[in-house]
Amino acid sequence: MTLKKISVKFWSQRASLCEAYQSVVMKYAFLSPKADGRRQCHPWIKCRDFLHDALRNFSTGDNGVIYGFTYTKGKNPPLNLKKMSLLVKYEYPADKTKSSREIRSIMDSALGIIHCVEKYAGIKPITVLYQTAKDADIYVFRGSKEWMDSTFMISLYTFLIRLGGKKLKVANKDALYEELKKIESTGSDNDARYLKTVLPYLFRIVDNRAKLKYKKGQKYFFQDQTIGTFHAYSGIVAICRQAANNHIDTRLAELQDLAKHIRDPKGEVEQPKKMQAME
């Protein structure tokens, strides 16, 4: 299927970021609203937590800098809080030849995974995929505002996109769970290891998304914490670890309160009914 192409103004400044190795090198950047000219809001990042830092700085006006990344409100293009608007590109390993067809298949897989979650959770409108006019290998994922309402939903969204690198083809929640369980069992890379922590709570995060919002009343999540604490504990791995271990740390009181929403009081974890029947 031919995708609509949209004009984007890419970030031109260089940045030196300290980022962890990932076997699937997916890079992301928020895209400003159409009224602002659809500008890339910050440098390309592969550490997804930097997106949370951009949201924090844009929302609070803070100028926190971490691992070489910063976002300055009023200087950087504004984030689009009315919808998820995300630039995504896949970078091949240095020893492989770039293939636009394969990149497209990865993006289609990522879109299919997101659609499974959106249809299960009733998130509307569902995500639409675009190509950028200047570079057909760079894509825009545009989805519901609900994906922008919390750092945990942003973290989940970008994680699902990176799982597109596994080229999964799934039609529903049960099929998605089964495929992710296979990846988790391999333990072959960071994403497989992340799934060991996240998968038991993945659907609970979307089920309870309204309780996990970044802003409640006039206060933002971890507003009084340092940028380092915020960066380290605002993603899905952090909240799922907290749900699983119930570790008490006075710095993380807000995270502990949120983790209660995805923790089962009996200590059980959710699985699709089909998977339960197979056991």
VENPEZI-V521537 format. One record per run of one state. SS is the DSSP state (~ for helix, > for strand, _ for the rest). FROM is the first residue (numbers start at 1). LEN is the number of residues. If there is no record, write none. Layout:
SS:FROM:LEN
SS:FROM:LEN
This chain:
_:1:4
>:5:2
_:7:2
>:9:1
_:10:16
>:26:6
_:32:2
~:34:3
_:37:2
>:39:2
_:41:4
>:45:1
_:46:3
~:49:12
_:61:4
>:65:2
_:67:2
>:69:2
_:71:2
>:73:1
_:74:2
>:76:1
_:77:7
>:84:7
_:91:9
~:100:22
_:122:6
>:128:5
_:133:5
>:138:6
_:144:1
~:145:4
_:149:2
~:151:16
_:167:6
~:173:14
_:187:3
~:190:18
_:208:1
~:209:3
_:212:3
>:215:2
_:217:2
>:219:2
_:221:6
~:227:7
_:234:2
~:236:10
_:246:4
~:250:10
_:260:13
~:273:6
_:279:1
